[in-house]
């Protein structure tokens, strides 16, 4: 059997609040093999998103994580930011629940797609733009060339979510984390996106 791509061991997430310390995740352990799909289910507020955010090093400043988040032999917990950034967005990507708060309103869709492709794949602008157009077409964004020049507020909710999916797929990650990627969308658009 192949080694797991990601292993969480005794993952714990806590937050400091005005009322004291809150345990958001208590001792979760799991592993994911290459090509495997894993669904994490639980009630709203049970810590699913916080566990994923902790593994990605994206907790709020009042949060802390203990345990191990092992990606191919590297513990992501406490990894220096530069090393974590080399993995995050390239080897491990995430589709967030709400694209309106995940996309930067000051930058076009094109610039938000092209910059990480250039950084993680070392491509020039022309090649990165071609890859960006390719993934926009893959997620069925109509008129991808025109959408590259659009700002997030100029897109529909479904289009913004498709852009988030394109961003997550653009660098061919080993692990794709999807945190309720279609929650805010109506059922017909959910079916199209999935």
N, C-alpha and C positions, 0 to 999 in steps of 0.2 A: 504494500500500500504506500502511496506517495505521502510525503510529509505535508501537513496542512499548510496552506498559504497564510492563514491567520489563526492564531490561538489566543483566546482571552483566558487568563487564569486568575481566579479569585479577584476579579475586577470589582473595585469599590469606588463609588463616587459620592462625595459629600459637598454640601454647600454651607457656608457661613451665612446666617441670616440674623436679623435683629432679635429673633426669638431663640437663637442658638444654632447648633449644628443640625442639619437635616441630611439624613442618609437617603440619597436618591437611588443608589444601586448597591446591593449588598451581596458581594461574593459570587458574581456570575462567572461561569467558566463555559467555554465552547470552543469548537474549532471548525474551520471551513477549509475544505479541500478544493483544489483547482477544478473548475467546471461545475462546482456544486452550488445549488441555490439553498439558502437558509432563510427561513422566515422567523422573525422574532415577534411574538404576539403577547399582548397583555392589555390590561385596562389603561385608559387614559391616565397619565400621570404616574405610571408604574416604573418609569425610568428607562424605557427603550431608547428614546432619542438621546438622553443624557449619556447612556452607555456608549452609543455610537459616536457622539461628539467627543467624549473622553478619549476613546481609542484614536480619534483623528487629531487630538490635541486642540480642540476647539471649545473647551469649556469657558464659561464666563469667569471673570477674574476672581469671583468669590468661591469658585469650585476647586476641588482637589481630587486627585485620583491616586489610588494605590492598586497594586496587583501588576499583572503583566499583560501587555498587548503585543504579542510576538508576531511580527510580519517577516517571514522567511529568515528567522534567526536574529532579527533586530527588535529589541523592545522599544516600542514607540513611546511608552510612558517615560517622561523626563528626558526624551531625546532633545538635543539642542535644536533650536528653531530652524537653522539652516539645513540640517540633516532631515528634519521632519518635512520641511517644505520640498525637498528633493523627492520625497516619497509621495506626499500628499499632492494630489492634482496630476500625478503621473502614474504611479503604481496603484494608489488607492484614491478613488474619487467618490463623491457623494452628491446625490440629487436631494436637495433640501425640500421641506414641506411647502414653503412659501417663496416662490420665485421673486415676488415684488420686493421682498426684504433681502434677497440673496444677490440680485443683480444690482449693479451700481447705476443709479439714475443719471449720473453725470457722463457716462461713457456709452458709446454705441454698442450694439450687439456684436458687431464685427470686431471692435477693439477688445471686447471682453472675451471673445473666442480666440482671436489671433495671438494675443500676448502670452497666454499660458502654453499654447502650442509652440510658439517660438522658444520660450524659456525651457520647456521640458524636452523638446525634441531637437533643439538647436537648429531649427529651420530658418531660412530667410523669410522676409515678409511675403514674397510672392507664393512660396510653397506653403507657408502657414495659412495664407488666405485661401488657397486651393483646398487645403484640408478642412478649413472652417466651412467653406461652401459645401463640401462633400458631406459633412456631418449634419448640416442644416437640411440638406436634401434627404438624407437618411431618415431624419425624424419628421419628414414631410412638412417642412416650413414652405409655404407657397412663396414663390419669387425670392429665393434665398439671396440673390445678389442685392435686391432692393432692401431686404430685411437687415442686411449687414450694416446699412447706414441708419437704421432705426434705433431710437432710444427705447428702453424697456416700457415706459408709459405709453408708447405708441403701438404696442402690441396687445392682442387680446390675452386673457388669462391662459388659454390653451397654448397660444404661441409662446408666451413667456416660459411655460413649463417645458415645452419642446426645446427651447433654447437651453434651459438648465440640463435637460437630458443630453443634448448635443455637446455641451461643455463637458459633461461627465464622460462621454464616450470618445471625445476628440483625441485623447492621448493613449487609447487602447489600454486601459488599466487592467491590472491583475484582479482587483477587487472593486466592485461597484456597489456602493451602499445607497439604497433607495429608502429614504425616510418618508413614508406616506406620500409618494410623488404625485398622486392624483386626488388627494383629499378635497381640495377646494374646487374641483372641477365637476361639471355635471356628468351624468353617466355616459352619455354618447361620446363626449370628449375623452373620458377616462378610457373607454374601449379603444378609441383611435390611438391614443398615446401608448397604451400598453401593447 
